[in-house]
Structures are given as C-alpha cells and as structure tokens.
Amino acid sequence: MLRRKWQSTFAVVLIGFLPALAQQKDLSTDRHGTKVVFSSTLSLRGEERNDWDKLMEARQEGTVRTLLSIQPVPSVYQTNVTTNWPLINQPELTSDGTGMAWTATTYCRRYGCYDATNQGSFTAPGVELLKNGQARISANGRWLLIHSPFGPGEFVRKYTWWRKDLSSGRTDQGTQYSYDLGPIAPVGRRVISNDGTFVRISGTLGLEVYRPDEPVSKFPAVGNLKAATISDDGRFIVGETLEPLPSLVGVDLRSGEEWPVVSADEGVRAPALSEDGTTLMFLSGANWLARNNGGAVQIWTMDLISGELEQWTEEPWGIREATLSGDGQVAWAATVDGRIVRVERRGPTREIIESSPWSIPIPTQPPYPDHALSASLLVPGSRYEIEGSGLQDARLTWRGLEIHPLEVTTKRLSFILPLEAEVTVERATLENPKSPFMAQLLFWDIVPTWPQFVFENSAIRGLRENGSVISEQNQPRGGERVTLSMRGLGPVDGEERVTSPLTLSTSLIPPGGQLEPVTSFEAVADPSNPGLYLMRFAIPHITSSGRLFVMVQDPRRLASTAQGEILVQAEIGP
C-alpha cells in the first residue's frame, strides 16, 4: 500500500470548486468507459419537454438518449390540488453496465403534498426494488445499499441503512445515531464493495465498518474524513479531509491505519478508484506537472503502487465533475463550460456533448433598486446579464428576435433588452444550435420603461465636475456641475440625447422645502456603459451642506419617477 505523500508546491491561489448548478451531473460509467449515465434537467430535441431531473445516457460513439423521465403528476389532498414534481437522479452503473441504481424524489411546492417521499430505486434484469432513501450498488451488481439520512428537525442525526444480497435475497439493516455524520460519497465512486462492505464516518464515533456476517469494526481515531470511496475488494477507503490542508487520506479497514495520499492548497476532491484498487482518480487545480498554470480544476490520477501522478485534462475552464471506468483507462467528465467529454488515459479527449447553455437571468444593476423585485422583471433599453455555464456558444432569442450579446464568456452573457420590447410576460430562449438538447426557457416579465437611478451604497452613483466619484468623503459643492447614472430613459436621437420629455427637480435636506425645478440639464446615453444613461446638471446655489434630494420624472407617466439623494457641501463664497 502506498505510503508516499504528494503535496502541491504551487500554493499561490486557493481554487474553489463550483457548485453543481450545471445541466449534467451525477456521472457514472462502466468497466471500459463505453458509456456514461447522468441526470439532467435538459430535454432532448424531438422528445416531450421535462424541465426536471431525469436519467440520460451518452455513449462513446456520440449518441445520447433519455433513459427515464417522469412528467409532473397532479394530486388532490382534501380540497387542495397540488403537483408532484419527480426528480430522478444519482444513477450508478454496475461494472458490466447491465444494472443501475438511482434515486427518485417527489417534490411539490405547495402545502398538502402528503405523499411527497424520498425513494431509492434499483433495476437489474428481472429485479425491481423500492425503499426509502438513496440507492447504491456494488460494481459486481451483487449488493444493494439503501441509506437514509436523518429527518428534518431531528436533534440527533439518525442514519438508517438497508443492505440486500441480490444473489441470495438475504437482507439486513440497522440504525446509527450521531451528531456529526459525514456525507456519503456521491455517485461516480463506490460506497459498497463487492463483498458487501460499507463504512460510516463521524467526528464523535470515528470510522465504523459494516461487513456481512461480522461484528461492526470501529476505529474511533478516524473521524475527520468525508465523502470516502471504498475499494471493490473492501480492504481500504480513500476520503477527503481539510485538516491540516485539503488532502486525500487512505484508511486500511482491517487495522484502521491511515496514510496520506495527496494534498494541495488548491484543493483535492472526488476520489474514485479503479476496480483493482491501483488507480486513484481525483480533481484538483494544482500544478504538479507544470501543465496547469491557469489553476483550473483538472482530472488527475495516481498509481497507488508507484505513486506516479498523471494529469489527464487541460480544460481552460476546468472540470466540474468526473467518473473513472473500472479498468482505470477512461474518464467521463462534465466541464465547467457545459460539455460532456470522454478522456482516455494518455490518449485524446473527445467532446461527446457540446455545450448546453444553462443560466439564471440577473441584471447587472437591479432595475428597481428600492424594491426587492424578481430579477426576471426587465425594462426595455436597459442592460442585463445572464450568469451560468456553457454561454460561450449560446444563442439568445426573444419573440423570434436574436439578441446579440455585448460581452460573452462561458459564465456570463450581457445584453440590452431592445427598446421596442413589448410590455408583456414573455419567454426568451437560450440554446446552442449544435447541442442535442432543447433550448432553455427564460421567463421575462417586461415592464414599462421609466426613469431609475443607479445606486451604490444607498446613494446615487455619480461624478463630480472634475470626474471624481461622488462619495461621503468627496462631496460636490453648490453650483458645481455633476453627472448622475441612470437607466430606463428610453430612446435617444442621432446625437445620443434622450428624446423623452423629462423634468428634473431638487430640494436640499435639511432645511428641506419645496422641490425646485432645474431648467437646464442634459440626459444622454452613457458611451462607456451601453444600456445606461447620464444625467448632467448644476447643483443649485446653496449656503449650507446636507443631502440633496433629486427627482427625475417623465410627464407622460407621472406615477413613474426616479428619486434619490447625494451628499453636497455649501457653495464657497466669493
């Protein structure tokens, strides 16, 4: 067993791992990496649309198909009608690819969903089981493990497990209580071995080893690991720890002996073992071999006999999730930029599924800074930003009109909603025409254009006459010309001047008083920030310092006004 410890010497930047907000997740493959199964909220073109988790399969030849998809089902409880939304995810293949475990969760968003349950499901030729919890399966397809975490509101975590020998039909089960049970490793790495062994880890109880027909083995000193994967022969585990720095640690399940495997300040996670237990795959942003200068998360393997490290990928945006074939020669991965790739050891990386844009629409600045309104409320003529993954090849359309982005990367896409956008509730679409999946639907509630100030720290964003930023420490004086940032002012003419008949009024607070109209001002498009506007005017001649209340109004919509404050100083006398 390997005793050598690798540590990154490139510990300059701590790389954070992205949450799984992408469109493909829960990857699992077979012995030779001929196919990968995963869950996705996307729907294939030509099939019935289902925007909830479903099971899908991609093969090395490039084909993609839906394995299991369940449409939402309405149910009635007393006099209430609600909808059960089925989430089918966490598929796990047997080594030969003929059996698969998965987890199905029924979710509803309204009260009265009395029949909402968590279910673990498993199928193999001639076998189908249902039981509460998450279902996992051994590589040889003999052992099924269903585990259920503690329920909501329980002070002590209660972990219930249920294990079945599918060759004999024999079952056993048990319950474990702990305040700090560690999480079960996600699919893509085994948690039950070919002889039925599995483990549970907590800080208070340490490591507990559950073997069929044997008493539970306990190693109290081993309690700082999480998300451990078990070797197929049940001899050892490899788990993640952050103590004293991000590391992978191995544990012998007979002796309880621990040994360091690899560590890096840039992070190491998601360990997965080959079937013979000699190859360990993991993800890291480290740069051990001087081929990952950008620090993106890549696929790495270690030979647990020789200690040799290999870097499998050089993805510029990095790898979000990966799984290793049983023979240790192929990895399937979901990239940060939304693709599914197949990677051969010391061989090529092939793109099997092109990027599929996935996003949540958010404005770069809230269109209504004084109200907590939904980010899907859009104002024509204003600039917005979409954040997600796979956006580098995205095509954004609204009512059949393609909206060309101002700026685009794989994670962000900014655009201006056309001024001619109709005030309505409308669906926009986001898609990559080369992807096998349908476009994502974005629901936009388009509201009338009216003036709004752009705020920073509760004050209007603006510049003094000398070009410096207005702030508490840098206040303009009476009579000085200022420029305030706005949105929603509508169309402009050929000289970029706003054509709307706006009015501008101000009032000093204190002493306060009636709003005084400003007769000379200029409203133009911001040349540096498309979708924003600049309001230029001179502060009234004032003899005391305070807060200047500013209001901009469009007389055609008197109820629609922009209002805010800036700090001002008294005018310097002659």
DAZIRA-V437924 format. One record per residue. N is the residue number from 1. PHI is phi in whole degrees, 0 to 359 (NA if undefined). PSI is psi in whole degrees, -180 to 180 (* if undefined). Layout:
BEGIN
n->(N & N)
phi->(PHI & PHI)
psi->(PSI & PSI)
END
This chain:
BEGIN
n->(1 & 2 & 3 & 4 & 5 & 6 & 7 & 8 & 9 & 10 & 11 & 12 & 13 & 14 & 15 & 16 & 17 & 18 & 19 & 20 & 21 & 22 & 23 & 24 & 25 & 26 & 27 & 28 & 29 & 30 & 31 & 32 & 33 & 34 & 35 & 36 & 37 & 38 & 39 & 40 & 41 & 42 & 43 & 44 & 45 & 46 & 47 & 48 & 49 & 50 & 51 & 52 & 53 & 54 & 55 & 56 & 57 & 58 & 59 & 60 & 61 & 62 & 63 & 64 & 65 & 66 & 67 & 68 & 69 & 70 & 71 & 72 & 73 & 74 & 75 & 76 & 77 & 78 & 79 & 80 & 81 & 82 & 83 & 84 & 85 & 86 & 87 & 88 & 89 & 90 & 91 & 92 & 93 & 94 & 95 & 96 & 97 & 98 & 99 & 100 & 101 & 102 & 103 & 104 & 105 & 106 & 107 & 108 & 109 & 110 & 111 & 112 & 113 & 114 & 115 & 116 & 117 & 118 & 119 & 120 & 121 & 122 & 123 & 124 & 125 & 126 & 127 & 128 & 129 & 130 & 131 & 132 & 133 & 134 & 135 & 136 & 137 & 138 & 139 & 140 & 141 & 142 & 143 & 144 & 145 & 146 & 147 & 148 & 149 & 150 & 151 & 152 & 153 & 154 & 155 & 156 & 157 & 158 & 159 & 160 & 161 & 162 & 163 & 164 & 165 & 166 & 167 & 168 & 169 & 170 & 171 & 172 & 173 & 174 & 175 & 176 & 177 & 178 & 179 & 180 & 181 & 182 & 183 & 184 & 185 & 186 & 187 & 188 & 189 & 190 & 191 & 192 & 193 & 194 & 195 & 196 & 197 & 198 & 199 & 200 & 201 & 202 & 203 & 204 & 205 & 206 & 207 & 208 & 209 & 210 & 211 & 212 & 213 & 214 & 215 & 216 & 217 & 218 & 219 & 220 & 221 & 222 & 223 & 224 & 225 & 226 & 227 & 228 & 229 & 230 & 231 & 232 & 233 & 234 & 235 & 236 & 237 & 238 & 239 & 240 & 241 & 242 & 243 & 244 & 245 & 246 & 247 & 248 & 249 & 250 & 251 & 252 & 253 & 254 & 255 & 256 & 257 & 258 & 259 & 260 & 261 & 262 & 263 & 264 & 265 & 266 & 267 & 268 & 269 & 270 & 271 & 272 & 273 & 274 & 275 & 276 & 277 & 278 & 279 & 280 & 281 & 282 & 283 & 284 & 285 & 286 & 287 & 288 & 289 & 290 & 291 & 292 & 293 & 294 & 295 & 296 & 297 & 298 & 299 & 300 & 301 & 302 & 303 & 304 & 305 & 306 & 307 & 308 & 309 & 310 & 311 & 312 & 313 & 314 & 315 & 316 & 317 & 318 & 319 & 320 & 321 & 322 & 323 & 324 & 325 & 326 & 327 & 328 & 329 & 330 & 331 & 332 & 333 & 334 & 335 & 336 & 337 & 338 & 339 & 340 & 341 & 342 & 343 & 344 & 345 & 346 & 347 & 348 & 349 & 350 & 351 & 352 & 353 & 354 & 355 & 356 & 357 & 358 & 359 & 360 & 361 & 362 & 363 & 364 & 365 & 366 & 367 & 368 & 369 & 370 & 371 & 372 & 373 & 374 & 375 & 376 & 377 & 378 & 379 & 380 & 381 & 382 & 383 & 384 & 385 & 386 & 387 & 388 & 389 & 390 & 391 & 392 & 393 & 394 & 395 & 396 & 397 & 398 & 399 & 400 & 401 & 402 & 403 & 404 & 405 & 406 & 407 & 408 & 409 & 410 & 411 & 412 & 413 & 414 & 415 & 416 & 417 & 418 & 419 & 420 & 421 & 422 & 423 & 424 & 425 & 426 & 427 & 428 & 429 & 430 & 431 & 432 & 433 & 434 & 435 & 436 & 437 & 438 & 439 & 440 & 441 & 442 & 443 & 444 & 445 & 446 & 447 & 448 & 449 & 450 & 451 & 452 & 453 & 454 & 455 & 456 & 457 & 458 & 459 & 460 & 461 & 462 & 463 & 464 & 465 & 466 & 467 & 468 & 469 & 470 & 471 & 472 & 473 & 474 & 475 & 476 & 477 & 478 & 479 & 480 & 481 & 482 & 483 & 484 & 485 & 486 & 487 & 488 & 489 & 490 & 491 & 492 & 493 & 494 & 495 & 496 & 497 & 498 & 499 & 500 & 501 & 502 & 503 & 504 & 505 & 506 & 507 & 508 & 509 & 510 & 511 & 512 & 513 & 514 & 515 & 516 & 517 & 518 & 519 & 520 & 521 & 522 & 523 & 524 & 525 & 526 & 527 & 528 & 529 & 530 & 531 & 532 & 533 & 534 & 535 & 536 & 537 & 538 & 539 & 540 & 541 & 542 & 543 & 544 & 545 & 546 & 547 & 548 & 549 & 550 & 551 & 552 & 553 & 554 & 555 & 556 & 557 & 558 & 559 & 560 & 561 & 562 & 563 & 564 & 565 & 566 & 567 & 568 & 569 & 570 & 571 & 572 & 573 & 574)
phi->(NA & 296 & 240 & 281 & 247 & 260 & 224 & 291 & 261 & 253 & 256 & 276 & 240 & 274 & 270 & 270 & 269 & 286 & 293 & 277 & 256 & 267 & 267 & 235 & 209 & 59 & 286 & 212 & 230 & 260 & 296 & 252 & 67 & 285 & 208 & 224 & 250 & 200 & 253 & 203 & 269 & 279 & 240 & 288 & 300 & 89 & 254 & 290 & 289 & 213 & 271 & 246 & 307 & 217 & 263 & 225 & 224 & 237 & 246 & 297 & 286 & 106 & 277 & 227 & 214 & 271 & 271 & 208 & 216 & 238 & 285 & 303 & 239 & 285 & 221 & 242 & 235 & 56 & 255 & 260 & 255 & 228 & 238 & 266 & 256 & 281 & 247 & 247 & 208 & 54 & 288 & 222 & 275 & 285 & 299 & 278 & 79 & 265 & 239 & 205 & 255 & 207 & 237 & 242 & 238 & 262 & 231 & 225 & 261 & 237 & 293 & 86 & 275 & 292 & 260 & 284 & 222 & 260 & 228 & 255 & 235 & 213 & 228 & 210 & 306 & 82 & 232 & 212 & 229 & 227 & 198 & 297 & 121 & 258 & 263 & 227 & 224 & 282 & 298 & 279 & 76 & 273 & 249 & 245 & 240 & 242 & 234 & 233 & 284 & 297 & 276 & 296 & 85 & 280 & 290 & 255 & 291 & 247 & 247 & 250 & 236 & 217 & 239 & 227 & 273 & 288 & 279 & 249 & 84 & 285 & 231 & 213 & 205 & 192 & 227 & 233 & 244 & 196 & 281 & 221 & 294 & 283 & 286 & 286 & 299 & 296 & 298 & 100 & 212 & 285 & 239 & 228 & 274 & 290 & 256 & 89 & 279 & 215 & 229 & 227 & 230 & 214 & 293 & 272 & 268 & 78 & 263 & 241 & 249 & 251 & 246 & 300 & 64 & 228 & 297 & 293 & 270 & 233 & 231 & 301 & 286 & 260 & 216 & 253 & 265 & 214 & 49 & 279 & 252 & 252 & 291 & 294 & 271 & 75 & 273 & 207 & 234 & 231 & 231 & 266 & 211 & 252 & 245 & 277 & 210 & 307 & 212 & 249 & 231 & 262 & 223 & 284 & 277 & 264 & 258 & 79 & 291 & 257 & 213 & 288 & 251 & 202 & 211 & 196 & 300 & 286 & 102 & 221 & 203 & 56 & 291 & 218 & 249 & 288 & 296 & 274 & 75 & 259 & 244 & 247 & 258 & 203 & 247 & 200 & 262 & 290 & 225 & 302 & 255 & 59 & 237 & 227 & 296 & 284 & 77 & 289 & 289 & 236 & 275 & 234 & 229 & 232 & 282 & 284 & 265 & 264 & 84 & 292 & 259 & 228 & 260 & 271 & 234 & 223 & 286 & 298 & 266 & 98 & 256 & 266 & 206 & 209 & 220 & 251 & 291 & 299 & 277 & 74 & 252 & 222 & 235 & 253 & 216 & 258 & 273 & 296 & 271 & 90 & 253 & 250 & 236 & 246 & 242 & 265 & 297 & 56 & 224 & 282 & 255 & 249 & 278 & 266 & 234 & 291 & 302 & 239 & 304 & 219 & 200 & 236 & 284 & 222 & 279 & 295 & 227 & 303 & 292 & 233 & 294 & 266 & 225 & 271 & 258 & 298 & 291 & 275 & 274 & 248 & 246 & 304 & 86 & 257 & 267 & 225 & 223 & 256 & 240 & 177 & 215 & 66 & 276 & 295 & 247 & 283 & 240 & 257 & 230 & 219 & 51 & 81 & 262 & 284 & 260 & 280 & 289 & 282 & 218 & 211 & 228 & 292 & 253 & 220 & 219 & 250 & 206 & 249 & 291 & 304 & 298 & 278 & 301 & 286 & 286 & 193 & 269 & 217 & 261 & 260 & 237 & 229 & 207 & 250 & 303 & 273 & 281 & 285 & 262 & 295 & 292 & 281 & 264 & 245 & 269 & 250 & 255 & 270 & 246 & 299 & 284 & 209 & 296 & 216 & 281 & 264 & 253 & 222 & 55 & 69 & 241 & 296 & 284 & 198 & 234 & 282 & 297 & 276 & 91 & 280 & 284 & 289 & 207 & 298 & 269 & 221 & 266 & 288 & 254 & 304 & 86 & 280 & 274 & 236 & 234 & 249 & 271 & 221 & 219 & 74 & 269 & 90 & 295 & 231 & 270 & 295 & 259 & 68 & 269 & 295 & 267 & 292 & 280 & 277 & 237 & 230 & 225 & 221 & 204 & 275 & 234 & 285 & 279 & 83 & 149 & 287 & 297 & 251 & 291 & 258 & 274 & 241 & 207 & 225 & 241 & 223 & 291 & 283 & 294 & 267 & 223 & 306 & 96 & 244 & 228 & 239 & 250 & 246 & 197 & 262 & 296 & 302 & 290 & 233 & 251 & 222 & 273 & 164 & 250 & 262 & 279 & 237 & 226 & 244 & 223 & 256 & 303 & 288 & 224 & 297 & 281 & 254 & 229 & 254 & 214 & 184 & 224 & 227 & 278 & 226 & 248 & 297 & 292 & 282 & 288 & 292)
psi->(139 & 137 & -2 & 140 & 128 & 138 & 136 & 137 & 2 & 71 & 46 & -45 & 132 & 114 & 125 & 145 & 137 & 145 & 159 & 70 & 22 & -179 & -13 & 132 & 175 & 51 & 140 & 140 & 177 & -165 & -41 & 10 & 31 & -22 & 165 & 139 & 150 & 168 & 151 & 149 & -5 & 157 & 141 & 146 & 139 & -7 & 171 & 134 & 135 & 108 & 20 & 165 & 133 & 166 & 136 & 162 & 136 & 141 & 162 & -21 & -13 & 1 & 150 & 138 & 159 & 128 & -44 & 125 & 129 & 126 & 153 & 144 & 125 & 147 & 157 & 127 & 114 & -116 & 6 & 133 & 125 & 175 & 131 & 123 & 111 & 128 & 114 & 116 & -172 & 52 & 145 & 120 & 150 & 167 & -40 & -4 & 7 & -16 & 156 & 137 & 151 & 173 & 132 & 129 & 131 & 126 & 138 & 151 & -1 & 163 & 163 & 8 & 67 & -24 & 19 & 120 & 161 & 134 & 142 & 132 & 150 & 138 & 146 & 171 & 111 & 6 & 135 & 129 & 149 & 135 & 148 & 136 & -168 & 134 & 135 & 155 & 150 & 162 & -37 & -2 & 9 & -37 & 134 & 129 & 125 & 124 & 144 & 123 & 179 & 154 & 164 & 139 & -4 & 131 & -41 & 135 & 128 & 121 & 118 & 132 & 154 & 120 & 138 & 134 & 106 & -14 & -33 & -17 & 0 & 141 & 155 & 163 & 168 & 172 & 139 & 138 & 135 & 152 & -24 & 53 & 135 & 160 & 152 & 142 & 139 & 169 & 162 & -10 & 141 & 146 & -8 & 133 & 177 & -15 & 11 & 8 & 138 & 166 & 158 & 143 & 135 & 160 & -33 & -38 & -17 & -148 & 129 & 130 & 123 & 108 & 144 & 135 & 20 & 151 & 155 & 127 & 137 & 136 & 89 & -27 & -16 & 97 & 7 & 12 & 160 & 161 & 50 & 142 & 146 & 144 & 151 & -22 & -1 & 16 & -31 & 167 & 161 & 124 & 168 & 147 & 154 & 8 & 123 & -8 & 166 & 121 & 161 & 135 & 137 & 151 & 127 & 125 & -4 & -41 & -20 & 5 & 134 & 151 & 141 & 141 & -58 & 149 & 155 & 137 & -28 & -7 & 143 & 135 & 176 & 56 & 141 & 141 & 147 & 166 & -32 & -1 & 12 & -18 & 127 & 123 & 146 & 172 & 140 & 152 & 14 & 174 & 49 & -36 & 14 & 35 & 9 & 54 & -26 & -13 & 13 & 152 & 127 & 168 & 130 & 152 & 154 & 133 & 114 & -1 & -49 & -21 & 5 & 135 & 142 & 138 & 119 & -30 & 160 & 53 & 125 & -35 & -13 & 174 & 134 & -38 & 148 & 159 & 149 & 139 & 158 & -33 & -2 & 15 & -10 & 140 & 140 & 142 & 148 & 123 & 161 & -30 & 18 & 18 & 161 & 124 & 153 & 125 & 124 & 141 & 124 & 28 & -166 & 161 & 121 & 133 & 116 & -40 & 124 & 167 & 138 & 106 & 137 & 131 & 167 & 127 & 130 & 144 & 148 & -34 & 137 & 132 & -21 & 83 & -19 & 0 & 147 & 75 & 162 & 143 & -11 & 1 & 111 & 148 & 125 & 142 & -4 & 159 & 138 & 167 & 136 & 134 & 135 & -134 & 158 & 25 & -7 & -25 & 18 & 147 & 116 & 124 & 151 & 119 & 42 & -5 & 124 & 129 & 114 & 131 & 151 & -45 & 147 & 136 & -177 & -21 & -20 & 144 & 121 & 148 & 166 & 126 & 126 & 144 & -27 & 5 & 129 & 142 & 104 & 169 & 123 & 154 & 129 & 159 & 145 & 119 & 162 & 112 & -22 & -9 & 148 & -5 & 155 & 163 & 148 & 140 & 129 & 123 & 116 & 128 & 101 & 125 & 164 & 151 & 128 & 161 & 138 & 136 & 153 & 125 & 150 & 121 & 46 & 4 & 153 & 135 & 128 & 174 & 146 & 176 & -29 & 3 & -3 & 156 & 134 & 131 & 179 & -32 & -6 & 74 & 137 & 160 & 163 & 138 & -11 & 145 & 130 & 162 & 122 & 144 & 134 & 171 & 166 & 27 & -7 & -160 & 161 & 160 & -168 & -20 & 18 & 20 & 139 & 134 & -11 & 144 & 77 & 156 & 150 & 131 & 152 & 161 & 136 & 135 & 120 & 174 & -7 & 174 & -170 & 145 & 134 & 128 & 144 & 116 & -21 & 109 & 167 & 129 & 119 & 164 & 142 & 112 & -22 & -17 & 85 & 136 & -8 & 167 & 162 & 129 & 117 & 132 & 168 & 134 & 139 & 156 & 117 & 151 & -2 & 155 & 162 & -151 & 130 & 115 & 130 & 134 & 130 & 134 & 146 & 110 & -22 & -21 & 82 & -25 & -8 & 103 & 153 & 132 & 147 & -171 & 152 & 151 & 136 & 157 & 157 & 149 & 140 & 129 & 169 & *)
END
